[in-house]
Amino acid sequence: MTNTVTFTKKERVLTALLSGEHLTAGEMSSRFGVKNARAMTSSLRMAGYPVYLNTGSKDVRGRVKASRYRLGTAPRSVIAAGYKALAAG
C-alpha cells in the first residue's frame, strides 16, 4: 500500500514561492492549474503571506516582460498596523 500525499493548488503555489521562485500568472496556470492568479495571491495574502507583484518592464527591444509574483518581507509599518487592528478589535 502506498501513501499518496496530495497537495492543494494553494499549497503547491505557496511551496514554489517559499522556495524563492518568481511566478507569472501563466506559470501558475500551466504548472499548478490555477485559473485566477490574482485570486490565488489574494488568498495567500489573507492567510498572512506577503506576496508581491513585480510589474513587467520593457527590455531593450521594447518588448514587455511578464509581471511576476514573489514572496517578500512585509514592512514594519504593515506589521504594526496589523497588531493595532488586532488590539482594537
Backbone as CSV, one residue per row, in Angstrom:
resi,resn,N_x,N_y,N_z,CA_x,CA_y,CA_z,C_x,C_y,C_z
1,MET,0.843,-1.172,0.000,0.000,0.000,0.000,0.896,1.246,0.000
2,THR,0.644,2.141,-0.901,1.456,3.346,-0.983,0.722,4.509,-0.331
3,ASN,1.485,5.338,0.323,0.923,6.550,0.914,1.088,7.680,-0.080
4,THR,-0.033,8.186,-0.549,-0.003,9.270,-1.510,-0.456,10.550,-0.827
5,VAL,0.377,11.571,-0.921,0.036,12.862,-0.341,-0.341,13.783,-1.486
6,THR,-1.532,14.340,-1.412,-1.946,15.290,-2.443,-1.958,16.686,-1.839
7,PHE,-1.448,17.617,-2.598,-1.397,18.997,-2.157,-2.410,19.810,-2.949
8,THR,-2.977,20.798,-2.299,-3.899,21.684,-2.998,-3.105,22.620,-3.903
9,LYS,-3.806,23.281,-4.801,-3.148,24.251,-5.685,-2.492,25.345,-4.855
10,LYS,-3.190,25.773,-3.815,-2.664,26.831,-2.951,-1.365,26.388,-2.287
11,GLU,-1.327,25.153,-1.807,-0.122,24.633,-1.159,1.037,24.519,-2.150
12,ARG,0.734,24.108,-3.379,1.795,23.967,-4.372,2.358,25.326,-4.789
13,VAL,1.481,26.330,-4.960,1.947,27.675,-5.298,2.768,28.237,-4.141
14,LEU,2.280,28.070,-2.926,2.989,28.567,-1.754,4.362,27.911,-1.622
15,THR,4.453,26.627,-1.859,5.732,25.922,-1.793,6.719,26.496,-2.811
16,ALA,6.235,26.769,-4.007,7.106,27.343,-5.041,7.584,28.731,-4.634
17,LEU,6.681,29.549,-4.106,7.055,30.896,-3.682,8.021,30.855,-2.498
18,LEU,7.784,29.949,-1.560,8.668,29.820,-0.400,10.065,29.352,-0.801
19,SER,10.160,28.620,-1.898,11.474,28.156,-2.355,12.217,29.237,-3.142
20,GLY,11.586,30.404,-3.295,12.271,31.522,-3.933,11.912,31.755,-5.385
21,GLU,10.964,31.012,-5.916,10.578,31.200,-7.309,9.743,32.463,-7.474
22,HIS,9.848,33.071,-8.642,9.021,34.213,-9.026,8.120,33.701,-10.139
23,LEU,6.806,33.724,-9.940,5.874,33.093,-10.865,5.021,34.113,-11.609
24,THR,4.807,33.879,-12.901,3.863,34.682,-13.661,2.486,34.027,-13.536
25,ALA,1.456,34.749,-13.949,0.108,34.187,-13.924,0.022,32.972,-14.843
26,GLY,0.704,33.038,-15.982,0.723,31.918,-16.916,1.392,30.685,-16.342
27,GLU,2.471,30.893,-15.597,3.149,29.762,-14.958,2.270,29.128,-13.888
28,MET,1.557,29.952,-13.139,0.640,29.401,-12.132,-0.440,28.570,-12.799
29,SER,-0.905,29.039,-13.943,-1.946,28.331,-14.662,-1.439,27.018,-15.241
30,SER,-0.302,27.058,-15.923,0.186,25.849,-16.585,0.780,24.832,-15.613
31,ARG,1.494,25.281,-14.600,2.142,24.346,-13.678,1.233,23.822,-12.583
32,PHE,0.333,24.683,-12.098,-0.458,24.310,-10.930,-1.960,24.258,-11.194
33,GLY,-2.406,24.635,-12.391,-3.824,24.590,-12.723,-4.635,25.713,-12.108
34,VAL,-3.981,26.810,-11.753,-4.667,27.953,-11.143,-5.364,28.737,-12.250
35,LYS,-6.664,28.940,-12.113,-7.425,29.663,-13.131,-7.298,31.174,-12.965
36,ASN,-7.225,31.654,-11.727,-7.182,33.081,-11.455,-6.028,33.363,-10.490
37,ALA,-4.897,33.793,-11.036,-3.701,34.026,-10.226,-3.930,35.147,-9.220
38,ARG,-4.700,36.137,-9.606,-4.965,37.263,-8.709,-5.746,36.806,-7.469
39,ALA,-6.724,35.948,-7.663,-7.494,35.417,-6.539,-6.629,34.518,-5.659
40,MET,-5.737,33.753,-6.286,-4.850,32.872,-5.523,-3.919,33.689,-4.632
41,THR,-3.326,34.736,-5.194,-2.414,35.547,-4.393,-3.168,36.306,-3.310
42,SER,-4.392,36.709,-3.596,-5.209,37.366,-2.580,-5.482,36.408,-1.417
43,SER,-5.744,35.164,-1.748,-5.980,34.145,-0.724,-4.735,33.926,0.129
44,LEU,-3.570,33.912,-0.506,-2.318,33.751,0.237,-2.056,34.958,1.132
45,ARG,-2.376,36.147,0.626,-2.200,37.364,1.434,-3.117,37.337,2.650
46,MET,-4.353,36.892,2.464,-5.289,36.817,3.586,-4.847,35.788,4.625
47,ALA,-4.044,34.831,4.193,-3.501,33.832,5.115,-2.234,34.335,5.814
48,GLY,-1.801,35.561,5.458,-0.672,36.163,6.152,0.655,36.139,5.421
49,TYR,0.659,35.712,4.171,1.907,35.663,3.417,2.074,36.956,2.613
50,PRO,3.246,37.591,2.696,3.475,38.836,1.961,3.833,38.567,0.494
51,VAL,2.808,38.414,-0.344,3.006,38.155,-1.767,2.984,39.487,-2.507
52,TYR,4.011,39.725,-3.306,4.146,40.975,-4.048,4.096,40.697,-5.544
53,LEU,3.654,41.700,-6.303,3.633,41.605,-7.756,4.648,42.584,-8.318
54,ASN,5.672,42.064,-8.956,6.654,42.909,-9.641,6.176,43.069,-11.069
55,THR,5.811,44.296,-11.433,5.289,44.530,-12.771,6.392,44.399,-13.803
56,GLY,6.019,43.913,-14.968,6.977,43.714,-16.041,7.447,45.038,-16.617
57,SER,8.661,45.062,-17.023,9.222,46.264,-17.639,9.556,45.951,-19.089
58,LYS,9.961,46.961,-19.805,10.322,46.751,-21.208,11.810,46.430,-21.308
59,ASP,12.122,45.510,-22.206,13.527,45.219,-22.459,14.065,46.181,-23.520
60,VAL,15.289,46.000,-23.951,15.925,46.921,-24.893,15.213,46.977,-26.247
61,ARG,14.540,45.921,-26.596,13.847,45.880,-27.882,12.404,46.371,-27.782
62,GLY,11.984,46.813,-26.595,10.640,47.352,-26.424,9.575,46.331,-26.084
63,ARG,9.970,45.090,-25.878,9.002,44.052,-25.519,8.723,44.112,-24.023
64,VAL,7.476,43.936,-23.662,7.099,43.993,-22.247,7.265,42.609,-21.631
65,LYS,8.004,42.552,-20.540,8.185,41.299,-19.807,6.964,41.071,-18.925
66,ALA,6.668,39.826,-18.634,5.511,39.484,-17.819,5.720,39.898,-16.364
67,SER,4.631,40.276,-15.706,4.679,40.585,-14.281,4.830,39.286,-13.508
68,ARG,5.549,39.340,-12.400,5.825,38.131,-11.628,5.449,38.321,-10.158
69,TYR,4.870,37.271,-9.589,4.547,37.252,-8.164,5.732,36.679,-7.416
70,ARG,6.008,37.246,-6.239,7.109,36.757,-5.411,6.710,36.884,-3.951
71,LEU,7.401,36.155,-3.120,7.198,36.249,-1.685,8.261,37.183,-1.135
72,GLY,7.843,38.162,-0.341,8.789,39.137,0.187,8.688,39.245,1.689
73,THR,9.169,40.349,2.194,9.117,40.634,3.615,8.237,41.851,3.816
74,ALA,7.277,41.728,4.702,6.359,42.836,4.953,7.078,43.962,5.690
75,PRO,6.792,45.210,5.311,7.396,46.344,6.019,6.916,46.416,7.468
76,ARG,7.716,47.009,8.322,7.360,47.121,9.744,6.046,47.875,9.925
77,SER,5.785,48.859,9.076,4.555,49.644,9.208,3.311,48.775,8.988
78,VAL,3.398,47.830,8.081,2.270,46.938,7.819,2.053,46.002,9.000
79,ILE,3.124,45.475,9.541,3.012,44.582,10.698,2.455,45.341,11.901
80,ALA,2.932,46.570,12.109,2.438,47.385,13.216,0.951,47.683,13.051
81,ALA,0.528,47.978,11.825,-0.893,48.255,11.581,-1.743,47.024,11.875
82,GLY,-1.219,45.850,11.544,-1.950,44.609,11.840,-2.123,44.387,13.332
83,TYR,-1.059,44.609,14.094,-1.160,44.446,15.547,-2.105,45.479,16.155
84,LYS,-2.094,46.704,15.643,-3.018,47.724,16.128,-4.454,47.341,15.853
85,ALA,-4.707,46.777,14.670,-6.058,46.332,14.310,-6.510,45.192,15.208
86,LEU,-5.606,44.281,15.525,-5.954,43.167,16.418,-6.255,43.667,17.827
87,ALA,-5.477,44.631,18.281,-5.674,45.158,19.634,-6.985,45.951,19.737
88,ALA,-7.355,46.616,18.670,-8.564,47.438,18.693,-9.840,46.595,18.582
89,GLY,-9.744,45.457,17.945,-10.966,44.712,17.667,-11.097,43.493,18.436
